[in-house]
């Protein structure tokens, strides 16, 4: 039983140790993550709710950079281990007092907790890995949709970080009041 190793594992499990290298050798902050889900509110008429309709919606979202594919570096360029944190992604500050030693850790401000810095940042995304774009998506509104229903469109949300998969797009339907008819469940 190695007390020091187990004690460190407990702290890592509880507090994450942001950016420490995992078993795979890559920093945890550089693992591909799924993109955010997006919500889009769409108002439709009672007639459109009755008949159903296919309609375009325009969303503004972050997509994986088409040049670097989310890697954040210029194609062909690589990364250099951060000199400030020595690749750990965290900085430690040790203070000695009469009561003992206090150690605080924080994310390395030079590499952003990644443990490495790009040799050359991608020019398209400025080293962010994602770019903000507008996109038109055709959404099929099914017949009989009711106010407050949502339609899930898989993989049409924001692009994930480090080339991760896209999130989903959720279209929330709002049926506008009609001048003549009023809907109560499935009845007019």
C-alpha positions as CSV (number, residue, x, y, z in Angstrom):
1,X,0.0,0.0,0.0
2,X,1.6,3.3,-1.1
3,X,0.0,6.0,1.0
4,X,1.4,8.9,-1.0
5,X,0.2,7.5,-4.3
6,X,-3.3,6.7,-3.0
7,X,-3.6,10.1,-1.3
8,X,-2.6,11.9,-4.6
9,X,-5.2,9.8,-6.5
10,X,-7.9,10.8,-4.1
11,X,-7.1,14.5,-4.6
12,X,-7.0,14.1,-8.4
13,X,-10.4,12.4,-8.4
14,X,-11.9,15.0,-6.2
15,X,-10.4,18.2,-7.6
16,X,-9.5,17.2,-11.2
17,X,-5.9,18.6,-11.1
18,X,-6.9,20.4,-14.4
19,X,-4.6,19.4,-17.2
20,X,-2.5,16.6,-15.6
21,X,-1.5,14.0,-18.1
22,X,-3.7,11.0,-18.1
23,X,-2.9,7.4,-18.9
24,X,-3.0,8.0,-22.6
25,X,-0.2,10.6,-22.5
26,X,-2.3,13.5,-23.8
27,X,-3.4,16.2,-21.5
28,X,-7.0,15.9,-20.3
29,X,-7.8,19.3,-21.7
30,X,-6.8,18.2,-25.3
31,X,-9.2,15.2,-25.5
32,X,-11.9,15.6,-28.1
33,X,-15.1,16.7,-26.5
34,X,-18.6,16.7,-27.9
35,X,-20.0,20.1,-29.0
36,X,-22.7,22.0,-27.2
37,X,-26.4,21.4,-28.0
38,X,-28.2,24.4,-29.4
39,X,-31.7,25.7,-28.9
40,X,-33.6,27.5,-31.6
41,X,-37.1,28.9,-31.1
42,X,-39.4,28.8,-34.1
43,X,-42.8,30.4,-34.4
44,X,-45.3,28.8,-36.8
45,X,-49.0,29.4,-37.7
46,X,-51.8,27.0,-36.7
47,X,-52.2,26.0,-40.4
48,X,-48.5,25.1,-40.5
49,X,-48.9,23.0,-37.4
50,X,-51.9,21.2,-38.9
51,X,-50.3,20.5,-42.3
52,X,-46.6,20.2,-41.4
53,X,-43.9,21.9,-43.3
54,X,-40.3,21.8,-44.2
55,X,-38.6,25.2,-43.5
56,X,-35.1,26.5,-43.3
57,X,-33.7,27.9,-40.1
58,X,-30.5,29.9,-39.9
59,X,-28.3,29.4,-36.9
60,X,-25.0,31.0,-35.8
61,X,-22.7,28.5,-34.3
62,X,-19.1,27.4,-33.7
63,X,-17.9,24.8,-36.1
64,X,-14.6,22.9,-36.2
65,X,-12.1,24.9,-38.1
66,X,-12.0,23.6,-41.7
67,X,-8.2,24.3,-42.0
68,X,-6.8,22.7,-38.8
69,X,-9.8,20.4,-38.1
70,X,-9.9,21.7,-34.5
71,X,-6.3,21.0,-33.7
72,X,-5.5,24.8,-33.3
73,X,-2.2,24.7,-35.1
74,X,-1.2,25.4,-38.7
75,X,-1.3,22.2,-40.8
76,X,2.1,20.6,-40.6
77,X,3.1,22.5,-37.4
78,X,3.4,20.8,-34.1
79,X,3.4,21.6,-30.4
80,X,6.1,22.4,-27.9
81,X,6.0,21.5,-24.2
82,X,5.2,24.5,-22.1
83,X,8.4,25.8,-20.4
84,X,6.5,27.3,-17.5
85,X,4.6,24.3,-16.2
86,X,6.9,21.7,-17.8
87,X,3.9,20.1,-19.6
88,X,1.7,19.5,-16.6
89,X,-0.8,22.3,-17.4
90,X,-0.8,23.5,-13.8
91,X,1.4,25.9,-11.7
92,X,2.1,25.3,-8.1
93,X,2.8,28.0,-5.6
94,X,4.4,26.9,-2.3
95,X,4.1,29.2,0.8
96,X,6.0,28.4,3.9
97,X,4.5,29.7,7.2
98,X,5.0,29.0,10.9
99,X,2.0,26.7,10.6
100,X,3.5,24.6,7.8
101,X,3.6,24.6,4.1
102,X,0.7,25.6,1.9
103,X,0.6,24.5,-1.7
104,X,-1.9,26.0,-4.2
105,X,-2.3,24.9,-7.8
106,X,-3.8,26.9,-10.7
107,X,-4.1,26.5,-14.4
108,X,-1.0,27.6,-16.2
109,X,-1.7,31.0,-17.7
110,X,0.9,30.5,-20.5
111,X,-0.6,27.4,-22.1
112,X,-4.1,27.6,-20.7
113,X,-3.8,24.3,-18.9
114,X,-2.9,22.3,-22.0
115,X,0.7,21.6,-21.1
116,X,1.9,22.6,-24.6
117,X,1.8,25.5,-26.9
118,X,1.5,25.5,-30.7
119,X,4.5,26.2,-32.7
120,X,2.4,28.1,-35.2
121,X,-1.3,28.9,-34.6
122,X,-3.8,28.2,-37.3
123,X,-4.5,31.5,-39.2
124,X,-8.1,30.7,-40.0
125,X,-9.3,30.2,-36.4
126,X,-6.5,32.2,-34.6
127,X,-5.6,29.1,-32.6
128,X,-9.1,28.6,-31.2
129,X,-9.9,25.4,-33.1
130,X,-13.4,26.6,-34.0
131,X,-14.9,29.4,-36.1
132,X,-18.2,31.2,-35.8
133,X,-20.4,30.6,-38.9
134,X,-24.0,31.0,-40.0
135,X,-25.6,27.9,-41.4
136,X,-29.0,27.2,-42.9
137,X,-30.6,23.9,-41.9
138,X,-33.8,22.5,-43.3
139,X,-36.1,21.4,-40.5
140,X,-39.2,19.2,-41.1
141,X,-42.1,20.3,-38.9
142,X,-44.3,17.2,-38.6
143,X,-48.1,17.4,-38.9
144,X,-50.0,18.0,-35.7
145,X,-47.1,19.5,-33.8
146,X,-48.3,21.3,-30.6
147,X,-47.1,24.5,-28.9
148,X,-44.0,23.8,-26.7
149,X,-42.9,20.6,-28.6
150,X,-39.3,20.3,-29.6
151,X,-37.7,18.7,-32.6
152,X,-34.2,17.2,-32.2
153,X,-31.9,17.4,-35.1
154,X,-28.8,15.2,-34.4
155,X,-25.3,16.5,-35.1
156,X,-26.4,20.0,-36.1
157,X,-25.2,21.8,-33.0
158,X,-21.9,23.3,-32.3
159,X,-18.7,21.5,-33.3
160,X,-16.7,19.8,-30.5
161,X,-13.3,20.9,-29.3
162,X,-10.2,19.2,-30.7
163,X,-12.2,17.8,-33.6
164,X,-14.9,16.2,-31.4
165,X,-18.4,15.4,-32.7
166,X,-21.1,18.0,-33.1
167,X,-23.8,18.5,-30.5
168,X,-27.5,18.4,-31.4
169,X,-29.9,21.2,-32.5
170,X,-33.3,21.4,-30.6
171,X,-36.0,23.4,-32.4
172,X,-38.7,24.5,-29.9
173,X,-42.0,25.1,-31.6
174,X,-44.3,28.0,-30.7
175,X,-47.7,27.9,-32.4
176,X,-49.0,31.4,-32.9
177,X,-52.6,32.3,-31.9
178,X,-55.0,32.2,-34.9
179,X,-57.5,35.0,-35.5
180,X,-60.4,32.6,-36.1
181,X,-59.5,29.2,-34.6
182,X,-58.4,28.0,-31.1
183,X,-56.8,24.7,-30.5
184,X,-57.7,22.5,-27.5
185,X,-55.6,19.3,-27.7
186,X,-56.5,17.7,-31.1
187,X,-59.7,19.7,-31.5
188,X,-60.3,23.1,-33.1
